[in-house]
Amino acid sequence: MDIVAYKNRFIKGIDKYDIPPMTREALIAYVLTGRPVGSFLQAVLSNNLFGAVSQADQNNQEHLIELVRAIYNNAPMDCCGSEEKIEKWRKHRGMEQFKNEDPR
């Protein structure tokens, strides 16, 4: 699968979940291009539950489970799970690092 098809599949996949629009856009930009995210999404992506809960606004608190499910079921495994993975993902500019391969 080429990168364009994978990007479309990723976006279509996360759109099945009830995620606040600003969080959705930040997640898409991070996964596709490695763009830095705010403290809440950084905590979610790095698997830091305490940080995620303490940084979330009311809207993101209400949608935290949906966000985690969307990431778990659709995001490339290399883009989340630890601070080190996030830093590497950013350094390699997200999915831009892949040419004609499936990043999952």
C-alpha positions in Angstrom: 0.0 0.0 0.0 1.4 3.4 -0.9 1.7 6.3 1.6 -1.3 8.2 0.2 -3.6 5.2 0.5 -2.3 4.6 4.1 -2.9 8.3 5.0 -6.4 8.1 3.7 -7.0 4.8 5.6 -5.7 6.4 8.8 -7.9 9.4 8.6 -11.0 7.4 7.7 -10.2 5.1 10.6 -9.9 7.8 13.2 -13.1 9.4 11.9 -15.0 6.5 13.3 -14.3 7.8 16.8 -15.8 10.7 18.7 -12.7 12.9 19.1 -12.8 16.7 19.6 -12.0 18.4 16.3 -8.9 20.3 17.5 -7.5 17.1 19.0 -8.3 15.2 15.8 -6.5 17.7 13.7 -3.4 17.8 16.0 -3.3 13.9 15.9 -3.5 13.8 12.1 -0.8 16.4 11.7 1.4 14.6 14.1 1.0 11.2 12.5 1.3 12.4 9.0 4.1 15.0 9.4 5.6 14.6 12.8 4.3 18.1 13.9 4.7 18.6 17.7 1.5 18.3 19.8 0.3 19.9 23.0 0.9 18.6 26.5 -2.3 16.6 26.6 -1.8 14.7 23.3 1.9 14.3 24.1 0.9 12.5 27.3 -1.6 10.3 25.6 0.9 9.4 22.8 3.6 8.6 25.3 1.3 6.3 27.3 1.3 8.7 30.4 -2.2 8.3 31.9 -1.6 10.6 34.8 -0.2 13.3 32.5 -3.0 12.9 30.0 -5.7 13.2 32.7 -4.0 16.2 34.4 -3.5 18.0 31.1 -6.9 17.4 29.5 -9.5 20.0 29.3 -13.1 19.0 30.1 -13.8 18.1 26.5 -10.7 15.9 26.1 -11.4 14.2 29.5 -14.8 13.2 28.2 -13.3 11.7 25.0 -10.1 10.2 26.3 -11.2 6.6 25.9 -12.3 7.2 22.3 -9.0 9.0 21.6 -7.0 6.1 23.0 -9.0 3.6 20.9 -8.6 5.6 17.8 -4.8 5.7 18.2 -4.5 2.1 19.2 -6.6 0.9 16.3 -5.3 3.2 13.6 -2.0 4.9 14.3 1.4 3.3 13.3 2.9 1.5 16.3 6.1 3.4 15.9 4.5 6.8 16.5 3.4 6.3 20.1 4.1 4.4 23.4 7.0 6.3 24.8 8.7 9.7 24.7 11.6 8.1 22.7 9.2 6.8 20.0 7.5 10.3 19.8 10.9 12.0 19.4 12.0 9.6 16.7 8.7 10.0 14.9 9.1 13.8 14.9 12.7 13.6 13.8 11.7 11.5 10.8 8.8 13.8 9.9 6.0 11.3 10.7 4.6 9.2 7.8 6.7 11.3 5.4 9.5 8.8 6.1 7.6 6.0 4.3 7.6 5.9 0.6 5.8 2.8 -0.7 5.4 0.7 2.4 2.7 0.2 5.0 4.0 1.7 8.3 1.9 -0.6 10.4 
